[in-house]
């Protein structure tokens, strides 16, 4: 593995760490910076979401249902091929629900993410949520 590949793999990890921290901190401008304008998002809604603006609208609406979230990322397996890359990242996402007060929703899943290198660094080009399991807890 050469130095550029290592640097790329670290950069991909940084994109996903920014993704998780930004959504949990509700920093949607920083969250938006993770995505290519023409991103395709699969598995979060019934239909594929196309475009960063549509994705951001979906996320903003979804976040309205939570008082807080925490996305914990597992180790990432990434492959880089020139200016494109793919990563598999496990996630455990804990959601504190507004209604009913005190309820939670926990998701265990894998992100299958394709990236493209841009002038501003790596961006998410396609993002897929593969659900492994979930649990709702009453207050």
N, C-alpha and C positions, 0 to 999 in steps of 0.2 A: 504494500500500500504506500503510495507516494504522499508527499506533503500536501499537495493540492487536494487529493481525495480526503485526507484527514481533515483539512480545513473545511471542505465542503460538508462533510458529515457533521462536524461541530456546528456549522452554520445552520444545517437542517434541524438539529436539536434545538438551537436557539429560536428558530421560527416556531417550533411546536411549544417550547417553554413560554414564549411571548404570547402565543395563541391562548394557552391555558391561564396564564397570569392575567392577561388583559381582560378576558371574559369574566374572571372571578373578581377583578377590581373594577369592572364596568368601565374600562377605558376603551370605548368603542373605536376611537380614532386609531389607537395603537393596534387594536384587534384588526381593524380594516387593513392596516399596513402588511398583514400576513398574506393577503390574497391578491392574486392576479385579477385584473378587471373582469376577465371572462371566465372566472372560476365556475366549476360545476360541482355541486354538493349533493350527495346521494345518501339516503338512509336516515335523514333527520325529519323528513316529511314524507307524505305519501308520494309526492311527485319530486322529480329531480329539480333542484333549484339552480337556475342559471344566471350568472352574473353577480358581481360583488355587491351591487346596490340591492338586489333582491335578497341576497343572503343576509346582508346587514339589517334589512327591514325585518326579516324572519327572526333573527337573533334578538333584536331589540324587543320585539313583541314577546318572544318566549321568556326573556329575562324578567319581564313584568310580573310573571307568576311566582318569582322566587325572592325571598328576603336576602339570600346569600347562596353562593355555590362554591364548591372546591373541586377542581379537576386535578387529579393526581396521575401523572404520566409514568409508565413503566419504561424499561429500557427500549431503545429504538433500534430497529434493524433497518439500515439504509443502504441503498445502492445508488451510485452516481454513474451516469453515462453522458459525459460531455456537459451540456447545458440543461439536462433533465435529470430527475432523480425520483426515486420511490422510497417511501418509508412506511414501515409497519410499527405502530406505537400503541401499546395497551394503555387503557385509561380506566380509572375509577372516578366517576363523577357523583358527587354528593350534592343534592339540591334541597335547600330548606324552603318549604312551600309557604306561600302567604295564606292559602286556604286549603284545608283547615289549618288554623294557626298551630304551629308545633309539629306538623307532619313533615316527613322527609321522603325523598325519592332518591334511591341510589342506583346507578347504572354501571355495569361492568361491560366493557366493550373494547374493540380494536379500531383504531383509525388506520385506514389504508389511504395514503396520501401521495399524490403525484405533485412534484414541484417543477418549476421552470426558473432558470437563472435569468434575471433581468439586470438592467443597469443599476438598479437599487438593491440588488441582492436576490436571494432566493424568495420565491412567492409560491403559495399554494395554488395549483392549477386545477386539481381535482381532489376532492376530499370525501371519503366514504366512511360512514359509521356502520360497523358490523357489531350488532348487539349480541352479547354473550349471556346476559341475564340482567334482571332488575328486581328491585324490592321497594315497596311502599310501606312506610311505617306511620301508623296513626299517632296522634299526640298522646 
